[in-house]
Amino acid sequence: LFDSPDRIAMGALADRVNRAKNGDIVTFAANQHINPTNVCVLRTTCTFCGYARLPKEDGAYRYSLEQVLAEAAAAANGVTREFHIVGGLDMQAGLAYYTAMFRALKVNFPHVHIKALTAVEIAHIARIERMSWTDVLVALRDAGLDTMPGGGAETFSAAVREQIAAKKLGGADYVGVHRAAHALGIRSNCTLLYGHVETVADRVEHLQVLRDLQDETGGFLAFIPLAYHPDDNALGERLGRRGTSTGGVDDLKMVAVGRLFLDNFRHVKSHWIMVSPALSQVALNFGVDDLEGTVVREKVYHAVGATTPQGLTIDAILVLIRGAGKIPAERDSFYNVLRIFPRAAPVAA
């Protein structure tokens, strides 16, 4: 499939598989990203990242609880249904930092689901607290964690990780954290970072690992391909790249292959922040059934050159979905449909 020159046929196959699973429905979430700290111990070794800072480096920050609640205040309107919370591997942001944060968010915004902390962050907290992954997950769940995002997977190949994130959590441990979460009833997403130094064989190996764990646990909610951005990071400088690293053809091929190969996943998401709203709209006919969400204010990918908006309104998302000939629907964080919008925009009187 990756080697096929017939992109249109591949897209048609992926669209047919998606329609069998989801019909013409394309979902989105009314969500808000919160990035509480960019301080990270992997600042100098995670070469594809432009977001992280050392503790005393210019631009370094760590939110206080009051600052987190202030940023979350946009959810007071009742529209926001999910907080998506990820950040750096900060030695001063341990278990107490996040349990206090989640409890406060639940008290102040009880209607909002908390999707938080990648497997890398969970393992980091476990390491600094000298706890098991499971014990950390239990404590976070008891404090209000509902589900986990899928970031931090990058590409599982050990050779690739040595080049792009030498000291980051390995692929087997990423899988281990998600396996532990699934055993506790904590559902999660999963990702693949593509378009850097990996080969097609590396991508297939990565997808196979995700497919195998899904067969084992059934705990993944969605697969999300993440396009690498080369601006403002050491890897991009070494590779001599600027601007978009993947290109629309590769982006569409990636989501289509994901849909066709990951036959035990119901949902494949296009992350419009990384590939642009326009490309994500085309992807809705290449096997994608979810457009992420409103986001509100995203920092991580914009730190490495993303030129997309930091958030989209619900109306803007409706325009994208309708323009692709699909039916828009708002979902919750478990991909249950909350409301379906008309296929066409209402005509003004």
SEDRENNU-865093 format. One record per residue (C-alpha): residue in one letter; y, z, x. Coordinates in pm, 1 decimal, padded with zeros to 6 digits. Layout:
# SEDRENNU-865093
PADO,r,py,pz,px
PADO,a,Y,Z,X .
...
***
This chain:
# SEDRENNU-865093
PADO,r,py,pz,px
PADO,l,00000.0,00000.0,00000.0 .
PADO,f,00247.8,00087.4,00275.7 .
PADO,d,00171.6,-00241.8,00449.9 .
PADO,s,00191.9,-00455.1,00134.6 .
PADO,p,00486.4,-00696.8,00122.1 .
PADO,d,00464.1,-00713.6,-00259.3 .
PADO,r,00706.7,-00436.0,-00348.0 .
PADO,i,00751.8,-00552.6,-00705.7 .
PADO,a,00379.0,-00540.0,-00779.8 .
PADO,m,00359.1,-00196.0,-00617.5 .
PADO,g,00646.7,-00075.7,-00832.3 .
PADO,a,00483.2,-00217.5,-01145.6 .
PADO,l,00155.6,-00039.7,-01065.4 .
PADO,a,00333.0,00289.5,-01001.4 .
PADO,d,00537.8,00251.6,-01319.4 .
PADO,r,00222.0,00184.8,-01520.1 .
PADO,v,00056.3,00500.3,-01381.9 .
PADO,n,00368.8,00701.8,-01453.6 .
PADO,r,00393.2,00570.7,-01810.5 .
PADO,a,00031.4,00675.6,-01871.3 .
PADO,k,00122.3,01029.7,-01764.5 .
PADO,n,00478.2,01067.6,-01894.3 .
PADO,g,00561.5,00774.2,-02117.9 .
PADO,d,00925.9,00663.9,-02092.3 .
PADO,i,01053.9,01020.7,-02055.2 .
PADO,v,01258.1,01097.6,-01742.3 .
PADO,t,01347.2,01462.5,-01697.0 .
PADO,f,01622.0,01653.3,-01519.0 .
PADO,a,01715.2,02019.2,-01482.8 .
PADO,a,02047.4,02190.0,-01541.2 .
PADO,n,02026.8,02362.9,-01204.4 .
PADO,q,02252.7,02504.6,-00936.6 .
PADO,h,02186.9,02515.7,-00562.7 .
PADO,i,02284.3,02831.8,-00375.2 .
PADO,n,02255.5,02839.6,00005.1 .
PADO,p,02315.4,03205.7,00098.6 .
PADO,t,02304.0,03175.1,00479.2 .
PADO,n,02309.4,02902.1,00741.9 .
PADO,v,02227.4,03137.3,01030.3 .
PADO,c,01895.0,03023.9,01172.9 .
PADO,v,01676.5,03117.6,01468.8 .
PADO,l,01560.1,02754.7,01493.2 .
PADO,r,01914.0,02622.7,01542.1 .
PADO,t,01836.0,02461.2,01877.8 .
PADO,t,01478.4,02344.0,01814.2 .
PADO,c,01490.2,02191.2,01463.5 .
PADO,t,01645.3,01867.0,01582.2 .
PADO,f,01687.6,01692.8,01246.0 .
PADO,c,01904.1,01970.0,01096.5 .
PADO,g,02283.6,01978.2,01099.4 .
PADO,y,02320.7,02271.7,00863.0 .
PADO,a,02198.2,02563.8,01077.9 .
PADO,r,02420.1,02780.9,01298.5 .
PADO,l,02364.0,03058.1,01549.7 .
PADO,p,02500.1,03399.6,01441.6 .
PADO,k,02829.2,03375.8,01637.3 .
PADO,e,02870.0,02998.8,01619.6 .
PADO,d,03166.3,02844.2,01443.5 .
PADO,g,03084.1,02786.1,01079.5 .
PADO,a,02809.0,03048.5,01061.6 .
PADO,y,02798.7,03245.6,00738.6 .
PADO,r,02585.0,03489.1,00543.1 .
PADO,y,02681.4,03564.5,00185.8 .
PADO,s,02720.2,03918.4,00068.1 .
PADO,l,02564.1,04003.0,-00267.2 .
PADO,e,02908.7,03978.0,-00422.5 .
PADO,q,02954.2,03627.7,-00281.4 .
PADO,v,02615.6,03516.3,-00415.7 .
PADO,l,02706.7,03645.1,-00760.7 .
PADO,a,03047.6,03478.9,-00739.6 .
PADO,e,02889.9,03143.8,-00658.6 .
PADO,a,02632.1,03193.4,-00931.9 .
PADO,a,02907.4,03265.3,-01183.0 .
PADO,a,02908.1,02902.8,-01296.0 .
PADO,a,02583.6,02987.7,-01475.2 .
PADO,a,02770.7,03222.8,-01708.3 .
PADO,n,02839.5,02926.8,-01937.9 .
PADO,g,02474.2,02929.0,-02042.2 .
PADO,v,02417.8,02566.5,-01941.7 .
PADO,t,02259.4,02637.2,-01601.2 .
PADO,r,01890.6,02717.4,-01632.8 .
PADO,e,01776.7,02732.8,-01269.1 .
PADO,f,01901.0,02868.0,-00936.6 .
PADO,h,01761.0,02674.8,-00638.4 .
PADO,i,01803.2,02910.5,-00341.1 .
PADO,v,01725.7,02814.4,00019.5 .
PADO,g,01892.8,02885.4,00353.6 .
PADO,g,01842.2,02947.4,00723.3 .
PADO,l,01595.8,03173.1,00904.2 .
PADO,d,01838.8,03459.9,00946.2 .
PADO,m,01719.2,03774.5,01125.1 .
PADO,q,01959.4,03980.1,00910.8 .
PADO,a,01834.6,03831.1,00583.3 .
PADO,g,01501.0,04001.7,00535.4 .
PADO,l,01304.5,04119.9,00236.3 .
PADO,a,01565.6,04372.7,00119.6 .
PADO,y,01838.6,04106.2,00129.4 .
PADO,y,01649.0,03872.1,-00101.7 .
PADO,t,01495.0,04129.0,-00335.1 .
PADO,a,01840.6,04277.3,-00397.1 .
PADO,m,01978.1,03926.8,-00454.4 .
PADO,f,01707.0,03826.9,-00702.6 .
PADO,r,01731.5,04151.4,-00897.7 .
PADO,a,02109.0,04118.7,-00926.8 .
PADO,l,02082.6,03756.5,-01038.8 .
PADO,k,01829.2,03849.7,-01305.0 .
PADO,v,02050.8,04132.2,-01432.2 .
PADO,n,02361.0,03915.2,-01449.0 .
PADO,f,02196.8,03586.4,-01552.2 .
PADO,p,01870.7,03679.2,-01728.5 .
PADO,h,01837.1,03331.7,-01880.4 .
PADO,v,01826.7,03158.6,-01539.0 .
PADO,h,01500.8,03081.1,-01356.7 .
PADO,i,01492.1,03158.8,-00981.8 .
PADO,k,01330.8,02889.4,-00766.0 .
PADO,a,01377.8,03017.0,-00414.3 .
PADO,l,01272.2,03025.4,-00050.2 .
PADO,t,01064.4,02762.9,00124.0 .
PADO,a,00729.7,02843.6,00283.2 .
PADO,v,00912.6,02855.9,00617.5 .
PADO,e,01146.9,03125.1,00486.6 .
PADO,i,00858.4,03324.6,00336.2 .
PADO,a,00674.2,03318.3,00669.5 .
PADO,h,00994.4,03417.4,00852.5 .
PADO,i,01045.7,03718.7,00626.5 .
PADO,a,00680.8,03816.7,00671.7 .
PADO,r,00718.5,03796.5,01048.7 .
PADO,i,01032.6,04007.1,01077.5 .
PADO,e,00905.1,04262.0,00824.1 .
PADO,r,00552.7,04265.1,00975.2 .
PADO,m,00397.5,04194.4,00638.8 .
PADO,s,00148.4,03940.9,00508.6 .
PADO,w,00264.0,03631.4,00323.7 .
PADO,t,00100.8,03766.0,00009.1 .
PADO,d,00275.2,04102.0,00028.0 .
PADO,v,00612.4,03932.3,00074.6 .
PADO,l,00546.8,03701.3,-00218.7 .
PADO,v,00443.4,03991.8,-00441.8 .
PADO,a,00762.2,04182.6,-00357.4 .
PADO,l,00978.3,03877.5,-00421.9 .
PADO,r,00796.6,03798.3,-00746.4 .
PADO,d,00847.4,04154.3,-00865.9 .
PADO,a,01219.4,04120.7,-00784.7 .
PADO,g,01256.8,03803.6,-00991.4 .
PADO,l,01121.5,03503.5,-00797.1 .
PADO,d,00975.4,03257.7,-01048.0 .
PADO,t,00876.0,02949.6,-00846.7 .
PADO,m,00916.1,02807.4,-00494.4 .
PADO,p,01076.8,02484.2,-00374.1 .
PADO,g,00882.9,02250.6,-00148.9 .
PADO,g,01111.8,02220.7,00152.7 .
PADO,g,01001.2,02286.9,00509.4 .
PADO,a,00693.6,02064.7,00502.7 .
PADO,e,00867.7,01793.6,00707.8 .
PADO,t,00570.9,01587.2,00837.5 .
PADO,f,00247.8,01777.3,00902.4 .
PADO,s,00143.3,01581.8,01214.0 .
PADO,a,00147.9,01821.7,01511.8 .
PADO,a,00270.3,01543.7,01742.1 .
PADO,v,00559.4,01464.3,01510.9 .
PADO,r,00653.6,01830.1,01464.5 .
PADO,e,00662.3,01872.3,01842.6 .
PADO,q,00938.5,01611.3,01850.4 .
PADO,i,01145.0,01715.3,01548.7 .
PADO,a,01077.6,02088.5,01492.7 .
PADO,a,00873.8,02228.8,01778.6 .
PADO,k,00886.6,02596.1,01678.7 .
PADO,k,00891.7,02557.1,01302.3 .
PADO,l,00607.7,02677.6,01081.3 .
PADO,g,00308.8,02446.7,01133.3 .
PADO,g,00158.7,02228.7,00863.7 .
PADO,a,-00151.1,02445.9,00818.3 .
PADO,d,00065.5,02756.1,00770.3 .
PADO,y,00291.8,02573.8,00523.4 .
PADO,v,-00019.3,02498.2,00322.2 .
PADO,g,-00136.2,02857.6,00366.4 .
PADO,v,00184.9,03003.5,00222.6 .
PADO,h,00168.2,02772.3,-00079.1 .
PADO,r,-00200.0,02854.2,-00127.2 .
PADO,a,-00110.5,03224.9,-00126.7 .
PADO,a,00169.7,03164.5,-00376.5 .
PADO,h,-00056.1,02966.5,-00608.8 .
PADO,a,-00315.7,03244.9,-00598.5 .
PADO,l,-00045.0,03481.1,-00729.5 .
PADO,g,00050.5,03243.8,-01008.5 .
PADO,i,00368.1,03128.0,-00833.4 .
PADO,r,00395.0,02750.9,-00884.6 .
PADO,s,00574.0,02537.4,-00625.6 .
PADO,n,00690.4,02191.0,-00533.0 .
PADO,c,00596.0,02001.0,-00215.9 .
PADO,t,00775.1,01751.3,00004.0 .
PADO,l,00744.0,01495.7,00284.3 .
PADO,l,01031.4,01420.9,00521.9 .
PADO,y,01008.8,01052.9,00617.1 .
PADO,g,01205.8,00792.0,00804.9 .
PADO,h,01234.8,00957.4,01149.2 .
PADO,v,00961.1,00928.2,01416.3 .
PADO,e,00653.4,00947.2,01196.0 .
PADO,t,00409.4,00659.2,01146.6 .
PADO,v,00260.5,00532.2,00823.2 .
PADO,a,-00065.1,00700.9,00927.5 .
PADO,d,00123.6,01030.5,00958.4 .
PADO,r,00255.6,00989.0,00605.5 .
PADO,v,-00090.3,00920.0,00466.1 .
PADO,e,-00238.2,01220.1,00647.4 .
PADO,h,00039.0,01438.6,00504.4 .
PADO,l,-00018.7,01311.0,00150.8 .
PADO,q,-00392.3,01372.6,00184.3 .
PADO,v,-00332.3,01738.6,00275.5 .
PADO,l,-00109.7,01784.1,-00030.2 .
PADO,r,-00361.0,01608.4,-00254.2 .
PADO,d,-00644.8,01828.6,-00126.4 .
PADO,l,-00453.0,02151.1,-00190.3 .
PADO,q,-00362.5,02032.4,-00538.2 .
PADO,d,-00731.9,01970.3,-00605.9 .
PADO,e,-00801.9,02323.6,-00486.2 .
PADO,t,-00526.6,02518.6,-00664.9 .
PADO,g,-00346.0,02296.0,-00913.4 .
PADO,g,-00034.8,02492.5,-00819.8 .
PADO,f,00204.3,02210.1,-00729.0 .
PADO,l,00451.9,02107.8,-00996.1 .
PADO,a,00598.2,01797.2,-00830.9 .
PADO,f,00597.1,01583.1,-00518.2 .
PADO,i,00938.6,01507.6,-00367.3 .
PADO,p,00981.0,01254.4,-00082.6 .
PADO,l,01284.2,01344.4,00129.8 .
PADO,a,01460.6,01071.5,00327.0 .
PADO,y,01572.9,01170.4,00676.9 .
PADO,h,01948.6,01153.2,00746.5 .
PADO,p,02036.7,01091.3,01115.2 .
PADO,d,02405.2,01187.8,01116.7 .
PADO,d,02524.0,01509.5,01280.0 .
PADO,n,02192.7,01619.2,01426.3 .
PADO,a,02027.2,01600.6,01768.1 .
PADO,l,01737.8,01380.8,01656.0 .
PADO,g,01971.3,01115.1,01520.2 .
PADO,e,02168.2,01117.6,01845.1 .
PADO,r,01848.4,01081.7,02049.4 .
PADO,l,01727.7,00795.3,01831.1 .
PADO,g,02069.4,00630.2,01837.6 .
PADO,r,02093.4,00611.8,01458.9 .
PADO,r,02384.2,00650.5,01222.5 .
PADO,g,02411.2,00622.1,00846.2 .
PADO,t,02109.0,00573.8,00623.6 .
PADO,s,01785.4,00590.8,00821.8 .
PADO,t,01531.2,00464.2,00571.1 .
PADO,g,01666.3,00183.3,00356.1 .
PADO,g,01603.6,00115.3,-00010.8 .
PADO,v,01276.9,-00073.6,00034.2 .
PADO,d,01116.0,00213.6,00225.5 .
PADO,d,01252.4,00467.6,-00022.7 .
PADO,l,01102.8,00281.1,-00317.8 .
PADO,k,00775.2,00222.6,-00137.1 .
PADO,m,00752.8,00594.2,-00057.2 .
PADO,v,00784.8,00707.5,-00418.2 .
PADO,a,00548.2,00436.4,-00541.6 .
PADO,v,00278.9,00527.9,-00289.8 .
PADO,g,00327.4,00892.9,-00375.2 .
PADO,r,00271.9,00818.1,-00743.2 .
PADO,l,-00036.4,00604.0,-00682.4 .
PADO,f,-00207.5,00818.4,-00417.1 .
PADO,l,-00128.1,01163.2,-00557.4 .
PADO,d,-00321.8,01101.8,-00875.8 .
PADO,n,-00359.9,01477.1,-00936.7 .
PADO,f,00018.9,01526.3,-00961.3 .
PADO,r,00195.0,01469.7,-01290.4 .
PADO,h,00549.1,01463.3,-01153.6 .
PADO,v,00717.0,01264.6,-00875.7 .
PADO,k,01084.3,01334.2,-00816.9 .
PADO,s,01355.4,01122.2,-00658.2 .
PADO,h,01611.8,01339.8,-00482.0 .
PADO,w,01931.9,01152.3,-00566.7 .
PADO,i,02127.7,01361.6,-00314.9 .
PADO,m,01934.2,01204.2,-00028.9 .
PADO,v,01891.2,00842.4,-00140.1 .
PADO,s,02191.8,00798.0,-00373.3 .
PADO,p,02206.2,00804.6,-00753.4 .
PADO,a,02181.1,00423.6,-00766.1 .
PADO,l,01858.4,00410.2,-00562.7 .
PADO,s,01712.4,00696.8,-00764.0 .
PADO,q,01786.3,00499.5,-01078.3 .
PADO,v,01582.3,00203.9,-00947.5 .
PADO,a,01305.2,00447.6,-00849.0 .
PADO,l,01262.5,00532.9,-01218.0 .
PADO,n,01075.5,00202.5,-01244.4 .
PADO,f,00872.9,00272.3,-00927.4 .
PADO,g,00679.7,00573.4,-01050.7 .
PADO,v,00946.2,00845.4,-01060.1 .
PADO,d,00973.0,01062.7,-01371.5 .
PADO,d,01225.8,01326.7,-01260.5 .
PADO,l,01582.1,01311.1,-01124.9 .
PADO,e,01621.4,01666.6,-00985.9 .
PADO,g,01925.4,01798.7,-01170.8 .
PADO,t,02292.7,01876.8,-01181.2 .
PADO,v,02280.1,02074.6,-00849.6 .
PADO,v,02651.3,02177.7,-00869.5 .
PADO,r,02713.2,02224.2,-00493.0 .
PADO,e,02459.7,02117.7,-00229.2 .
PADO,k,02520.4,02195.1,00139.9 .
PADO,v,02206.6,02134.9,00346.3 .
PADO,y,02172.9,01755.2,00320.6 .
PADO,h,02547.6,01699.5,00319.8 .
PADO,a,02557.8,01870.9,00658.9 .
PADO,v,02353.8,01581.9,00802.9 .
PADO,g,02549.3,01292.1,00663.6 .
PADO,a,02465.3,01264.4,00294.0 .
PADO,t,02758.7,01088.3,00129.8 .
PADO,t,02637.4,01137.7,-00226.3 .
PADO,p,02817.8,01371.8,-00467.1 .
PADO,q,02741.4,01741.1,-00427.6 .
PADO,g,02662.7,01759.6,-00795.9 .
PADO,l,02632.6,01542.7,-01107.2 .
PADO,t,02726.8,01619.6,-01464.1 .
PADO,i,02466.4,01596.2,-01737.2 .
PADO,d,02654.7,01295.9,-01876.0 .
PADO,a,02629.2,01116.5,-01541.1 .
PADO,i,02255.3,01180.9,-01527.6 .
PADO,l,02214.0,01048.6,-01881.2 .
PADO,v,02389.1,00726.2,-01777.5 .
PADO,l,02148.3,00679.3,-01484.0 .
PADO,i,01836.4,00735.5,-01692.2 .
PADO,r,01948.4,00521.1,-01983.8 .
PADO,g,02051.2,00244.9,-01746.6 .
PADO,a,01693.6,00230.3,-01617.5 .
PADO,g,01565.0,00180.3,-01972.7 .
PADO,k,01415.9,00529.0,-01990.9 .
PADO,i,01455.8,00824.5,-02227.1 .
PADO,p,01646.5,01124.3,-02085.4 .
PADO,a,01513.0,01475.6,-02137.7 .
PADO,e,01625.7,01812.5,-02008.7 .
PADO,r,01339.2,02024.8,-01875.8 .
PADO,d,01280.7,02378.5,-01762.6 .
PADO,s,01155.6,02465.4,-01414.0 .
PADO,f,00792.7,02424.7,-01522.3 .
PADO,y,00865.1,02069.6,-01643.0 .
PADO,n,00842.6,02161.0,-02009.5 .
PADO,v,01078.4,01940.6,-02211.3 .
PADO,l,01359.7,02141.1,-02372.7 .
PADO,r,01547.2,01863.2,-02546.1 .
PADO,i,01522.3,01486.2,-02566.1 .
PADO,f,01835.7,01272.0,-02574.8 .
PADO,p,01864.3,00936.1,-02755.1 .
PADO,r,01752.9,00637.9,-02550.2 .
PADO,a,02099.4,00484.9,-02600.4 .
PADO,a,02432.3,00663.6,-02584.1 .
PADO,p,02581.3,00740.4,-02924.9 .
PADO,v,02839.6,00486.0,-03037.6 .
PADO,a,03186.4,00634.7,-03078.1 .
PADO,a,03315.2,00628.4,-03435.2 .
***
